[in-house]
Amino acid sequence: MTTSKAPAISRAAAILRLLGKSAQPMGVNAIARELALVPSTCLYVLRALVEEELVAFDDNTKRYSLEAGVLSLARGWLRRNGFAAVAQPSLDRLAREHGVTMLGVQVVGMEHIILVAAAVGGGNFQLSAEVGSRFPALISATGRCIAAFGGHSADGLKKKFDTLRWDNPPAFDQWLEQVEEARTFGYGVDRGNYISGVNVIAAPVMGRNGGVSHALIAVGIASVIDRAGVESLGEALVHAAHGIGDSLPS
């Protein structure tokens, strides 16, 4: 966990994220071990989350899981954030027409991206990701778009780039060349760097105040993406991203 000026809030957020990712309820010691927390501190935060109905505690198993209270927070966010509703028809159409998995993500600076919408095409490849999943911002094709259109410094990009984990990591200089290509063509391409054998194309959705607020992503095994055509798919993503950006509330 990173150092925070509000450590209690950071611990609570980390616990909620961990429980959200876990397939099974977890005990306090397992949570504390996973997050490198003192068990007594972890228990204190868990009890507060239970009182707020964000976490449920099973008296029989002595384990914790997410409670329905998180749904109220999620519904409130979805009501205020129109991207998912606006983007979904385009994601469905592109997935159907090109036979690829389509994703819509929200960009949080250079920290991370959050999956907020998805559509599965007719192919047999499906990315194992659920709405709410978080990924490093600069990873894969989306990262090339964020670097190309986000107005970030080279030093800042290098610092974040060095923390990324790829199946086949590109050299930073090579990655910068691909960032320039994304700036030129309007979309970024990842050819098996992030996931071996999988190609990813992404186009940025620009925010009203500048910078990349969201992105549309096409994911498929290399042969499917090549068959669809990288250029034609990239241009389709750019066209859809522009339309979605124009339709988002200011």
N, C-alpha and C positions, 0 to 999 in steps of 0.2 A: 504494500500500500504506500502511496506517495504521501509526503508530509502535507498537512493541511492546517489552515488557521482555525478550522472548526473540526477537530478530530472526532468528536462524537458523531457529527453528521456524516463524516467520511466513513466511519466504521459502520454506521447504520446503512448507508448506501451500499457499501461493499457486501454486507450480509444479505441485503435484499437481492443484489445481483447474483450472488452465489446461490441462494435458494431458488432463484428464478431459473438458473441453469441446471440445477441438480434434478435428476430424474426421480430421486427418492428423498423423503424427509431426512434431515441430518441432526445429529446430536450436537450439544454445545462443544464438546471437545473436538469433534471433527471439524466444525466450523472454525473454531479458534485456531486449530492447526493449519487449516487451509489458508487462513487470512493472516497468520502470524500474529495472533492476538493473545493476550493473557486471558485464560479461561474465565476468570472472575469478571474482567472487563467485558468480554463477549457476552456473558450471561446477563450482565446489567443492561447492555444494549438490547439484547433479545427480549428481555422482560418489558422494556419500554415499547418496543415494536409490537409486542403482543397486546399491551394496553391500548395502543392506537389502532388495533385490528388490522395491522399490515402483515403480521406474522401469526400463525396458529401454532399452538403447543398441544401435543398429544400426551395426556397424563400416563397412558399405558406404555407407550414406547419411549417416552422422554425425548421426543424428537420434534424438530421445528420444520415448518413449511410455510409457503406464502399463504396469506389469508385473502379473502375476497375484497378487503378494503383497498388493495392495490388496483382493483378494477375501476373503482370510483375515480382514482387519480388518472388512470389511463383513458377513461371515457372523457374526462374533462380536457385532457390534452388533445384527443382526437377531434373534439368539437371545435377547438380553437385552431387546430392545424389542418388546413384544407388540402394539403399536398396529396395525402393518400387517396382521398376521394376523387380529386381531379386527375391524378395520374393513373388510377386503376384501369379505366377504359383503354388508355394507350398501351399499358403493360399487357393487358389481355389480348389486344389486337396484334401487337408485335410478337408476342409469344406464339400465337396461333399461326400467323403468317410465316414466321421464320423457323418454327420448331425449336425454339430455345427457351431457357428459363429467363424470365425478366424480373428485375428487382428495382425497387425505388428506395432510395436511402436519403436520410437527412444528414447533412454535414455539420459537425460541431468543430469548427476551426481546423486545426491540425491535430486535434486530439483523437477523434474517432468519428466513425459514421454509424448510423443506426438504421437497421432495416425496418421500414415502415409499410411496405407494400410488396406484393410478389404475384407472379403469374407463371404457371408451368406450361410449356409448349408440348407438342406431341411427341417429342423425342423421349428416349429412355433414360436420359441424364437428368438428375435433379440435385441441385446443390443442397446440402444438409444445413439449412439455415431457417430460422423462424423469425417472424416479425418480433422486433425487440432486440434481436441479436446485435452485438456491437463488434466493430472491426477497427483496426488502426486506420486513421484517415488516409495515410499516404500509400496504403497497400494496393496492389493490383492496378487495373485501368482507372479506377476512380481516383486513386492517388495522383496519377499523372495529370488528370484534369484539375484537381485541387491545386497542384503545384503550378500548373500552367496559367490558371485564371484567378488564383487566390491572392496574388500580390505579396507572396512570402519571400523573405530573403534567402539567398543561397545557403548562408550559414544555418539558418533555422531549418531549412529543408534537409541539410546534411545531418543535423543532429537527430531529427526524427527518423530519417532514412536508416541510420545506423542501428536503430532499435527494431526494425522490421524483420519478420521471419517469413522466408519464401521457400518453396520447394527447390526452385532454381533461381537463386538471387542474381539480379543483374548488377554489374558494376555501377557505381554512382554516376560516372561520366556517361555511360551508355544510357542509364535511366534519364539523365538530363536531356540527352538527345531525343529520347522518346517524349519527354515533356514538351520540347519544342515542336515536335510533330503534332502533339495534341493541340497546341496553341495554333498551329497552322491549319489543321483540318477540322478543328472543333470537337474532336472526340479522342479519347485515349484508348490504347490497345495493350493488352497483356497477353503475350503468346507463351503460355505455359510457365511463366515465372512464379506466379502465386501458387497455382495448383498444377502439378505436372500433367501434361496432356489435355489441359483445359484452357481454352481461350476466353478472354473477357474483353468486352468493349463497353465503354462508358461515355456518356455525354453529360455535361454539367447543366444544371438549371440555375440560372443566375438570380441572385436576390435583388430586391428592389433597390437596395442601398449598395449594390456592388458585391463582388465576391460570390463564391459558390455556396448556395443554400441547400441544394439537393442534387441528386444525380440519378439518371436512368442507366441501368446496367443490363447487358445481355451476356449470358453465361452458357457455354456449351462445350462439348468435347471438340477438339480442334477440327475434326473432319466435318462436323455439323456447321461450325462457324465458317469454315472455308467454303462449304457448299452454299451457304446463305450469301456469302460474299462479304468480306470485311468492310469494303468501301460502301456497298449499298446498305448494309446493316448500320454502319456508323452514321451515314447520312440520314437514315430513317430515325435513328435515335436523336440526332441533332434537331431534326424537324419537330419531333414530338416534344423534346425538351423546351424548345422555343415556345411552342403552343401552350405547354403547361405553365411555363414561367409567366406568360401573358395573362393566364387565367387565374393565377393565385391572387388572393386578397392582399392588398398592400398593408 
